[in-house]
Amino acid sequence: MRVLIAALLAATATPALAASVHDYDALVVSPDGKTIATIEDAGSGHDTIVERAVADGHVVATLDPCAACDYSDLTFGPDGTLAFLARSDTSLTLQTARGNRDHTVATIAGIASTPRFSPDGKRIALLVTLGAQKQAGATQPGVRLVGEIGEHNDERRLAVFDVAGTVAADAVKPVSPAGRYIYEYDWTPDGKGFVVTSAVGNGDDNWWVATLDAIDATTGTVRQIAKPATQVNFPRVSPDGKTVAYIGGLMSDFGSVGGDVYTVPFTGGTPTDITSGSRITNTSLLWLPTGLTTTALAGDTMEVTRIGADRAQTALWKRQATLSAGDARVTFSADGRTMATVAQDFEHAPAIFAGPASAPRQITHDNDDIVPAVKAESVNWTNDGHQIQGWLLSPRTPSDPGAKVPMITVVHGGPAAASTPRFADEGTYVDLINAGYDIFLPNPRGSYGQGEAFVEANKRDFGGGDLRDILAGITAVEKQAPVDENRLGLMGGSYGGFMAMFANTQTNRFKALVAAAGLSNWISYYGTNGIDQWMLPFFGKTMYDDPDAYNKVSAVNYAKQAHTPTFIYVGERDIEVPPTQSIEWWHALKDMHVPVSLVIYPGEGHGLRDPDHRADAEKRTIAWFDKYLKP
């Protein structure tokens, strides 16, 4: 139930503005630490693969073997060979490139992701979904629910290819067994197998109960290493092959990673939390020759950390920014001494930082001249004994300095997630600010950034302590910024949409609400969504075993207390939060004579992807707030 609010609420950029920001995607550093590779748009609208020198960022080579293709999933082999996926309207291929030579390793009839070379560089593993009915992940639009339901699920399996060979689409034979969905994997150092996170059955639904397993690279035999009590991400094998590490914690969705670092013997056993009690949230993990290395969110700051043999976690590099690189947040050379990442924040567009792991420096400057649209301030407050952080966004140059302004609070999805600094150059945030609103992005209990105990603090208490934290945060903002208490709005998507619906029944402090893909009735939701397993870690029991816990946080049960005008929107084919949840709340508010509007966007899943739909949602959002918050 993650859905980042940016994905739900972003509007279409104007062509001139979109072209002004130079993005660096799928960043990886070469094994020798001398070059990096990224996917970049040179301004033509078509992406190319660009290799740059780590020393100063200058372009070493440009690779574009398919002018009709989009590229993704860059990865280096031990000898510096680059592998990637190339997608066109008619094909998906796994390719390699070395110098001016490129080679098609395999054609995939379906979807694929995450290529990785074997330790000796002679093979490439790839996650494949042959004959996929939909894009991977529960946030994608679901298939039409017609015919016999639940009898066929997409299977994501591991396939292994010889680097020198060429495999046609009809000859792709996955090595992992049918019926088991593979979420993530890591080669064992001897190249004989993999450590994976996997589950039997529906891949969208069962990640919350995934196990940590070993799979033989030749036979596909599966051996369970551990069945953790938490959700599991980033399985990584130690260089000696004896130990497996992973990030474990209370997580809302696959891909929304946060928790402590655990280790367990490769032969199997009980996992050990080696960062127990930490006040930070680990968000990615690598096991390098130099040791266990993570990225971690510590309040308003992202850290690159090293975990020593004594389990002490030390920050190597800190930056008040969002970091991204490849399938993690940082990428390292083979010896672990050189790192690279893409850093951005609300006021600084993306730039590549690379160099020594403890002191990377900015090596690209394509975006240095872009003038930020907003001013950002980190806000900290306490409530119910918790230390809490959020962000206040406002115009860089207020039109009337000192005048009271209306403010929109945006609640992130999740709840196990966080609002972190991403460059604001277009979309709803900027347009709301240009329309005269400040924006508050709180990270209440249940969010990442304050340690695992903080994430777990809103279990069985959605809309309780987390809402109190948000209201206390608004009060804290009002003490340091000229915010008009009488012109407050709140919006959010997914869990944030639930909060917008539920807050309507708990407080009259907001004068307008916008709920995207929200939940109004947890009882009916349990029986109609496509990912019911996610609720068990948060509620402890199924709805059938403990209906009171689900009724307690259902807005429909308190509809007579709702008075705030609400705009609601949702995707027609949303399987994470079906549109019936929005319809129920729309119906309840209509019966209570509360001003309400509902839009269901055709063909959309858990988040709007069609540019026209996104632009329409933004236009309606701003118009709704203007109607109820402007004099």
Steps between C-alpha positions, in 0.01 A plus 500: 500500500799720439440714189714805531292815487718634222389214276135550587492875480773612261385692197640501151800727460505748219747388229738787569509435873536123467796544266672736741574231760766247405430163664744218572329162525619147585843622616771234542875525560746277318686228691830689477339820629613709203171554316129516562210424268158664499196532279456861390293710262720719286205729421347309210247314714683170438717360776853374443749316718780734603835404652682767700833525675478482879785750526318796348171381345601556138328276243720207399256325266137499391316178422176482302466165321123531449365839398143376555569361850479614858784376721499391864672281761864579436756270662873442462668161475833424672697580181318830436243365255173689531163323494159661466143449384377657177125539443325598178134480405557150365781343703686474829864392488785444743813649347866546583751756379876530521674782316330537161362143498150412617336159516146373555508232768129417511158609379226489764134438418360685799661733752838488673718684749821494705772339288810401698823337391626186669817550705714363213322720244407210270124497572225753560199438721174680431157518661245413230121484483417309184161580350437770758140617530600830661804700606665371818377634832171564673509871419463421129154484342348160569367258241126500435319289757298282265475124465619271779681719753831420671593195293794653316774724638797656326820323607830682530776244468878494472653424163874457436669566165852448366645842422639381166179331387179620338166364619179547304178590680350151467816341640514689833482242779495639856702309755288580807188284539156588370252632754762692700533878460853638539516856632875555537817297473877497544754259352697289744876571475570156349246559222316177580176659609305790638355640817150630431190638662206305364146379560273239349192631320384851420806726479303819556346372822758276665808718537400574862547130581803439276777275626877514469607210279793346313456383140740277311605666173499169310213295639276775637467318830366727776620487860352728765764691696259683731140607538549845652239658723539825305482598134828439316695707246854507357624145564879510475761224540828553683820482292587166665154359426430406861249768600198673353400855595173676426292799603206394713221712635136601484455601136190606309593387151771325304742775402424722798802386697578579861612316809787348696782285362476129577746215442444125485729207410475397135434146621191627684406606850343779702573851368680744729417872500848654500371862512233447766395819674640727229332840459551500124331309216714295261372530144748298289776249563821376338757251625834627371856381562523794739198383697124538526398835354157661511319815416290622789249775565578687822232763552547747215838360387603206284815321612732246343604277788744220573426225754809373675581155635392633840159593346570869546337699217707800389399768251750532213318783322194709579284722286159660544382352172344203327752255355449257211713260296415181316282266705632656822581855609877483457730302272856390576807376319597136547740581785245719677727804500326711235134592519255690283145623546253750362406760762216751489293704742212745482726787396769316298438301181665158461879477485741207507736476795791258470840428649637354823226341709547748783532811285321484163487828309260642247621408150208612280376856468230482231238631743701757695332798332142388564326738739299309763129572519466456877669565831520197730541487878532196722255516790545301822255457786408261780167333576406221740869454574599457135754706308339582163619671182340650191557750221350843436500619138429862418564755222858616471371856470166551679265737320407665830768429763356446847141458380310198624478227233291184464687170538445153357623203703597204280504157668728248329393149403601197697478545792850349506668757275613862530485833323858567396659785301447474126553789262176693458491647150147420384175334597253544781748617764634784289162595356343511846783721621459722194130516583582645842524194728775380729543121513574291809637145461492328843663167585285387796539178697490208262748679270863420429783708641478456877570130544291185489315563827366824350381315188316248715342766721182524293424127474127452566473878540457651152344843531582519871851595610609572144220755455586658836863527382389677181278745685783573745732554202263756350505685831881492495504641146264780600752608764773557241310596182209736421241226447129581524344254746159567347610396150648154540460218249615138500563258217659161445503181298459137607569505877502879462159469333377299797627773731313764298179298530541406867615847610166631374334307782750594773567873462346812348838671478523450122269694273556293184627147430625305199512119525672298227451122503399510865342241730166569666383157618764251613242220529393514135856587396635178650277288281538691174864609466773301327760521779326397821824353642642848562255562784610210720830658614317824583181363658634172643199293393271465203181700481303181561690432824498857631232711328499759780855614411392563142169663588677736740684675214226496237386850412156378390423414862539866597346658191260712706805681643628597154447862391799595281460535120692220327625434147566128437668327209619147426604266217243270345730195516662564837559166673680646805203718594200418278284793383211364705670653806471845344144432390401403855641823643348711222163338573536561875586868456213546254261357760647733763455798262874571505634658177678220312627416153625163374692425180593144395770503232465225237770235468709635789646300786626617839627834374435702187735438209315651205619863461151625422358334811776641717448848363125474557545382860737788570264755348210368707714487817605863476147612408361314804739665741447840337124464543515430873824662619515825305312808624 
